[in-house]
Amino acid sequence: GGTLRIIGGNTGKLTHSLIARGRFERVEDLRGATIGILNMTEGTFFQIKEMLSKHGLSYPRDYRVKETGGVPPRHKALIDGTIDAGLQ
């Protein structure tokens, strides 16, 4: 009801790169992995689902997600090994 309107967005293109721990060589190798996301209601969750589906992986059948928060805590989770991959 206000005077502002959203006229564009970036949901049509990915602003992050998928980064995974060293043992994963291909996207398909993420079957059974834990993927770090900000939360279940924002863009990276939906982008991960779409990205992995193009490689034959379906949520929640083929991988788990873990809410890590934004990029800095997701990076720490990758280093600590509490997630296997995430958008960075």
C-alpha positions in Angstrom: 0.0 0.0 0.0 3.0 2.4 0.1 4.6 4.5 -2.6 7.4 2.1 -3.4 7.3 -0.8 -5.9 9.8 -3.6 -6.7 10.4 -3.4 -10.4 13.4 -5.8 -10.7 15.2 -8.5 -8.9 18.1 -10.9 -9.3 16.3 -14.2 -8.7 16.7 -15.1 -12.4 20.5 -15.3 -12.0 22.8 -16.7 -9.4 24.9 -14.2 -7.4 26.9 -16.9 -5.6 29.1 -19.9 -6.6 28.6 -23.4 -5.3 31.6 -24.3 -3.1 32.0 -27.9 -1.8 34.5 -29.7 0.4 37.4 -31.4 -1.5 36.0 -34.9 -1.7 33.1 -33.7 -4.0 34.3 -33.5 -7.6 30.9 -33.2 -9.4 27.5 -31.8 -8.4 26.1 -35.3 -8.7 28.5 -36.3 -5.9 26.5 -34.2 -3.4 23.9 -37.0 -3.1 23.6 -37.6 0.7 25.5 -34.3 1.5 24.5 -31.5 3.8 24.1 -28.1 2.0 24.4 -24.9 4.0 21.7 -22.2 3.3 20.8 -18.9 4.9 17.3 -20.1 5.8 14.3 -22.0 4.4 12.5 -18.9 3.2 15.0 -17.0 1.1 16.6 -17.2 -2.3 19.6 -19.5 -1.8 17.4 -22.3 -0.6 15.4 -22.1 -3.8 18.4 -21.6 -6.0 20.2 -24.7 -4.5 17.1 -26.8 -5.1 16.9 -25.7 -8.7 20.6 -26.0 -9.3 20.9 -29.5 -7.9 17.7 -30.7 -9.6 19.4 -30.0 -12.9 21.9 -32.6 -11.9 19.3 -35.2 -10.9 19.2 -34.4 -7.1 15.9 -33.8 -5.4 15.3 -32.2 -2.0 14.7 -33.8 0.6 15.3 -37.2 -0.9 18.9 -36.8 -2.1 20.4 -34.2 0.3 19.9 -32.3 3.5 20.0 -28.6 4.1 21.2 -26.8 7.2 20.5 -23.2 8.1 23.9 -21.6 8.7 23.1 -17.9 8.3 24.8 -15.8 5.7 28.1 -16.2 3.8 30.6 -15.7 6.6 29.1 -18.4 8.9 28.5 -20.6 5.9 32.2 -20.4 5.0 33.1 -21.3 8.6 30.7 -24.2 8.5 32.5 -25.5 5.3 35.9 -25.2 7.0 34.6 -26.8 10.2 33.0 -29.6 8.2 29.5 -29.2 9.5 28.2 -28.7 6.0 29.5 -30.3 2.8 28.7 -27.4 0.3 27.0 -24.1 0.1 26.6 -21.0 -2.0 29.3 -18.5 -1.4 
